[in-house]
């Protein structure tokens, strides 16, 4: 097996946490294009150079450490949620760097490393890898805005002094992404590793109900065109109407709501909210979209509200490559015999996009109590090291 250095890997993983450290536990605040994110990427570029890799930022700020020849690409992302954990995608980047460095030091197979930009979706869904995969043009991406109205073009301009052209994916044989599970299954089973069989599809859109802003004390209930009541009715109906369509693995979320003017004594005249849903079946995702649009229109009509629906973002369900999976499975049985499983991913990852370009696979390690996208996110360091060893073992198997 490639002789990785667990102590060096863990030390650098903790060092990366310094950029955007929240001050609460091991929490991190490092959203895409923030000062902390850009500083972290520059630090990462330095570590990649020290490992003998050629560094390159593409036009959206995704950072590549290139082995300089036909190679396996590994990595994930280093940006965080507005309130995120220290591992998430950062684990995959630092594990990839350690494997690439250890392999290079011992004359092993060439490994390149990537940290994709805006995986966490400040502007869309896995924005950096979506653009690199060709699913979304750079021109279309530049029209995206975040929840505060900041444009993608404006945000990426903050890295313009660092960026160059897009990296040609033809120089890579395949892609492996290591990540925390972000769910409870491995942790509850006391297992160390999960080899991902498939990644769910996701849909995400922004819905707006426009009503009439008015006085909360003097406007009779029967005269109100309350945008929030429209949202509340929509949510109740959606939950009921999905019941005969979804499976226990299907999930949907209204995670962001903005009311205008957002005041105690004013009937809200506008409600803007996110609607996101995930499932492993593309047909079911499409049927859910139909129900969402029909229900939103129905509520708007009944409550005399104006309805607008923004562009739908999303990715299709994606199976992982059988050959790469087999390498991970063999390495998992060696590093964690009897303590690994095959499993789906309910979370979205850059590997979904990269799989459009080349064979791709994913490796999970447990999340303590299934917690992620929170300051409390953590993983036992023994499991982090087990994952690192599986990653290295898979690279060695692929060489053979």
N, C-alpha and C positions, 0 to 999 in steps of 0.2 A: 504493500500500500504506500502511496505517496506520503512521506514522513512530515505531516503537518505539525505545526507547533501550537498546541492548544493555549499555552500561556500567552504567547504573542498575539494570537487571535482574540482572546478575551480582553487583553489590555487595550488593543486598538478599538475594539467594540465599545469599551467603556470610554475611551478617549473621544470617539465620535459623539457620544452622548453629551459631551460638554457644550456642543453647538446647539443652542436653544434649550438648554436645561431649564425645566420649569421651576425648580426649587421645591417641588412636591414629589417625594420619593424619587423614582427613576424617570419621571415624566419628561416629555420633550415637546417643545413648541417650535416646529421647524417647517411651516407651510412652504409650498413651492414659491420660489423667487423672493422669499423673505431674506433679510440680512443674514440670519443664521443659516438658511439653506445654502446661500451662495458661498458663505465662508466655509461651510462643511464640504461643499463640492471642491473648493480650492484645496482644502486640507487633504481630501481624498485623492485629488490629482497628484499631490506631493507624495503620498504613500504609494500610489501606482508607479510613479517614476522611480521611486526608490526600489521597487520590486522588479524593475527592468522592463516595465511596460511603456508603450508610447501613448500619451494621453491626448484625448481629442474631445472637445465639446461640440455637439451638433447644433443646428440653428435654434432648437428649443431649449438647449441647456442640458440635455442628457450627456453624461460623462462616460466615455469609453476608455478603458486601458487595454491597448491592443498588443497582442503577442507578436505581431509582425509577420505572421504567416497564417496559412489555413489552420484554424483553431476552433475549439469548443468555446462558446460564449456562456458565461455564467454571471449571475448577479440578480439585482432586483431594483429597489429604489431607496433613496435616503431622505426624501421629504416626509413630513408627518401630517397628521390631522391637526386641526386647530388646537386640540388637546390630545396629544398622542403619547404612545409608549416609546421606550428606548430601543425596542427590537424591530417589530413590524418588518418593513423591507430592509432596514439597515443591517439586520442579521445576514440576509442573503448577499448583500454587497461585501461585507467584511469576511464572510466565510469564503466567497469566491476569490477575494484577494489573497487570502491565506493559502488556498489550494493552488492558485496560479503561481504565487511566489515559491511555495515549497516544491512544486513541480519543476519550475525553472531552475531552482537551486540544485536540484538533483538530476537534471537532464531528462526530465519526464516530458510528457506530451504538452504542447503549447495550449495555454488557457488564457482567454481574454475575459475582461471584466466590464460590467456596465452598471451604472446607476441611472435609471430612467428618471426623467423629470415629471413632476406633477402626476404621479401615480394616484395620489390620494384625491384627485378630482377637484382641486380648487376651481378649475375652469371647465372641466368636462368629466370624462371617464377615462382614466389611465392616459392622459393626454399625450405625454411624450412618446410612449410606445405605440399609441394609436397613429400618430403622425408618421413615425418611423416605418410602421408596417404598411403605410399607404392607404389605410382605410379612411383617413381624414387628411385632406390637403392642408398644407401650411396656411394657405390663403383662407380656407374655411375656419381653421383653428384661430386665426387672428381675429375673427369676428366674435369669438366667445368672450363672455364676461363672467366675473366672479359675483358673489352675492352682494358685494359692495359697489358693483358697477365698473370695476377696474377691468380693462380689456387685456386679453392675452398678449396682443402685440405690444402693448405698453409694458407689461410685466416682463416679457422675454427681452425687451430692449435693455433691461437692467443688467443683462449678461452679454450684451452684444460685443463687448471688448474681449470676451473669452471664446466666442463661438466661431465655428467654421462650417463646412459643408456636412451633409449627411454621410454617415458611414455606410459603405456598401455591404449589405448583408451577405453577399455571395462569398465573403471571406470566412464565414463561419459554417461549421459542420452541423451544429445544433445548439440548443439553448437549454440550460438547467437552472431553475430558480429555487432557492431554498428560502423558506419563510416560516414564521410561527403559524400554528394552525388557526388561531383566532376563534376557536371554538372549544368545547369541553371534552370531546370524545377521547383523544389520546390521554389527557390528564386523568380523566375518570377511570380509564382502563389501566393506568399505571404503565403505559407504553411510551417508548422514547421516540419513535419515528413513524411517519405516515408517508407512503408513496402514493401520490395523487393519480387517480385514474382519469378524472375529467374535471372540468371547471364549469360551473353554472353560467348561464347567460344572464344578462342584466338589461333592464330598461330603466330610463330615468328621464323625467320631464318636469317642467314647471307649469303649474296651472294658476290662473288668476280669475277670481270672481270680483267683478266691479258692481257695487251697489250704490247706496246713497249715504254719504256722511251726514250725521244729524245729531241733535242734542239727546243725550242719554236719559235726561229727566223728563223732557216734555214731549218726546215722540212716542205716540201710542204703539203698542206692539204690532197691531194689525196694519200700521202704516209704514213699518220699517222695511227697508231693503238692506238687511244686515249681511255684509259679506262673510263675516265669521260664522253666522248661523248656516250659511250655505256650505262652508267648509265642514262644519260639524255634521250636517245632514249627509253630505257626500261621503264622509268617513264611515258613518253608520251603514249606509246602503252598500258601500263597497265591501265591507266585511261580510255582510249577509250574502251578497251576490257572488262572491268568490267561493262560497262554501262548497258548492257542487262542481267546481272547476279545478281547484287546487289539490295538492297532495300534502302530506305532513312535512315534506321537505321544501315546499314553496314558501317564500317569505315576501312581504311587502311592507313598506314603511313610508309614512309622512314624517320626514325628519327635520324639515325646516319650514317655519311659518313666519310670515311677515305681515302684520296688520298696519293699515294706515287709517288715521294718523297715530295709532298706538297710544291712546290716552284713556284714562279712567271714565271720563264723562262724555265720551263721544261714541256714537254708534259707528263701528268701523265701515268705511266706504269701500275699502279694498282689502282683499286677502290674497296673498301670493304664497303658494306652498309647493314643496317638492313632492313628487310621487315616484317612488322607486319600487321595482319588483324584480324578483330573481327566481329562476327555475332552470332545471337541466333540459327542458323540452322546449324547442323553439315554437312549436305549435301552441303550447299552453301560454307562453309569453304573449303571443299574438292575440289569443282569445282574451287574455286579461286586459290587453290594450283596448280591445273593442269595448269591453265592459266599462273600463275607466272613462273612455270618451263618451259613451252613451249615458252613463250615470251623471257625469259632470254637466252634460247638456240638459238632461232631465231636471236636475236640481236648479240650474240657472233659469230655465223656463218657468218652473213652478214658483220660484222666489223672486222673479223679475230682476235677475242679475245678468250682467254682460259676462260672457265667458271668452277667455283667450287661453290657448295652449301653446307653449313654446316648442321648439324643436325637440324631438325625441333622440336622446343619446343612448348608446348601449352597445353590447357585444353579444355575439352568438355563443351558445354552449360549445365547448371545445374538448375533444378527447386528447389525452396525452399520447405521445409517441411510444409504441410498444417496445422498440429496441432500447430507448433510453430508460424506460421504466424497468425493463429487465435488469439493466445494469444497476439501477438504484436498489432494486429488490435484492439482488445478490449481495450487494454491499451492506444492505440493512441486516440481512440474516447473519452476516459475518460480524458486524459491529454491535448489533443488539439482537442476538438470537432469541426468537420467540417473543420479542417485545416490539414488534412493528406490525403495521397493517396496511392494506390497500384501502383507499378511501377517496370520496369525491371532495371537491373544494366548494364550499358554499360562499366563499368570498371571491372577489374578482382579483385578478393578478395580471401583471404585464405579460406573463406567459401566454395568455389568451391571444394577444396581438402578435407576439413573436411567432406563434404557431402558424400564422399565415405565411411566414417567410421560410421557416425551417423546422425540422423535427424539434419538439419541445417537451419538457417534462418538469415536474415539481416534486419537492421534498418538504415535508412538514416536521416540525418539532412541537411538543406540547406547549399550550398556554396555561399557566396556573389559573385554576378556577374558570378557564375559558374566557378570560378577560383580555380584551384588546381595544384599540382606539380609545384608550383611557390612560391616565397617569399611573394606574395600578398595574398595567400590563407587565408581566414578567415570566421568565422561564428558568427552571433550575439549570445552573451552569453545566451540570453533568449531561443534561439533555442537549444543550448547545454544542458541547464537544462531541457527543454521539452523532449529531447531525453533520458536523464538520467532517468526521471520519467517514460517514456514509458517502458524503459528497466526494471526498478524495478517493474512496474505494470505487465509486462509479466511474470516475475519470480513468482510473487504471484499467478497469474492465473494458472500457470503450476503446482503449489503446490496443488491447489484444484482439 
